Amino acid sequence: FLNGGAAKGAKVQVSTTLRPRWPEYKNYEGYHFIVDFDEEGRSAFAVDDSREQEQLISDKVPVTLDQTGSGKLSVSLPDRIKGPSELYAEMTFADPNGEIQTIHGAVELSPSGIVAGVKVKDWTSVQDTGQIEIVTLDTQGKPVADAPVKLRGKRRIDYSHRKRVVGGFYAYEHHTEFVDLGEICKGKSDSRGKFQCEAQTTEAGNVYLLAETSDKEGN
């Protein structure tokens, strides 16, 4: 209450949503931290993906505050998070004048205690040995040494062919396939949290890279 006393027995309502988070790490602006890609090579957290939207977890759950004016609410997520996320909570309550007040807060969530970032040239010749740099950081952006790292790849192949349609006209049909390149390299990060990988391919095309690491708990 405004006079400093605890709001004993006050009734409030709490709503929560889960939404993706886009962390940025100082001094690592050149690295890509986009999380995962699907069987078509698209990022699982792509900007135009429907999974970017907020997901309602709990809606206006009633909570009665105790003698100290405090209350707790357990929130169960429907599934393990796949990338950096945050649980946003909003509480509404009526003040002594009957007016509705709203306050909010959020807690950051991460699928693992270690994140991996990839730094690579925009393009390279098939004759070159592609130098790929991977960095392992904790959730605060500090380098983590001796973290396990492996790099996998998929090569994108685009096909186009002309097809005759009604009226003697022609239309073009496009088809995309992805070839799994498997594991390109593996190892552990050094004292700076970095791992160098030399990848080489004999065929041209777009290659999607996925760096993977895990924390001590195996996440």
FENBEL-V218249 format. One record per pair of residues at least 12 apart in sequence whose ideal C-beta (glycine too) atoms are under 7 Angstrom apart, sorted by the first residue. I is the first residue (numbers start at 1). J is the second residue. Records with the same first field share a line. If there is no record, write none. Layout:
I = J  J
This chain:
1 = 96
6 = 67  68  69
7 = 65  69
8 = 65  67  69
9 = 64  65
10 = 65  69  93
11 = 62  64
12 = 63  65  71  91  92  93
13 = 60  61  62  91  92
14 = 58  61  63  73  89  91
15 = 58  59  60  90
16 = 57  58  75  87  88  89
17 = 54  55  56  57  88
18 = 54  55  57  77  85  87
19 = 54  85  86  88
20 = 45  52  83  84  85
21 = 84  85  86  108
23 = 84
25 = 137  141
26 = 141
28 = 117  135
30 = 119
31 = 117  118  119  135
32 = 117  118
33 = 115  117
35 = 82  83
36 = 82  83  210
37 = 208  210
40 = 178
41 = 154  156  178  208
44 = 82
45 = 83
57 = 75  77
58 = 75
61 = 73
75 = 87
80 = 111
81 = 109  111
82 = 111
83 = 111
84 = 110
85 = 109
86 = 106  107  108  109
87 = 106  107  109
88 = 104  106
89 = 104  105  106
90 = 102  104
91 = 103
110 = 139
111 = 219
112 = 214  215  219
113 = 138  139  215  219
114 = 136  138  144  147  213  214  215
115 = 137  139
116 = 134  136  149  211  212  213
117 = 134  135  137
118 = 132  134  209  211
119 = 133
120 = 132  209
126 = 201  202  203  204
129 = 198  200
130 = 198  199  200
131 = 196  198
132 = 151  197  199  209
133 = 194  196
134 = 149  151  194  195  197  211
135 = 193  194
136 = 149  189  193  213
137 = 193
143 = 192  193
144 = 189  193
145 = 189  190  191  193
146 = 188  189
147 = 188  189  213
148 = 188  213  214
149 = 186  187  188  189  195  211  213
150 = 183  186  212
151 = 184  185  197  209  211
152 = 182  183  184  210
153 = 181  184  207  208  209
154 = 178  179  180  181  208
155 = 178  179  181  205  207
156 = 176  178  205  206  208
157 = 176  177  179  205
158 = 174  176
159 = 175
160 = 172  174
161 = 173
184 = 197  199
185 = 197  199
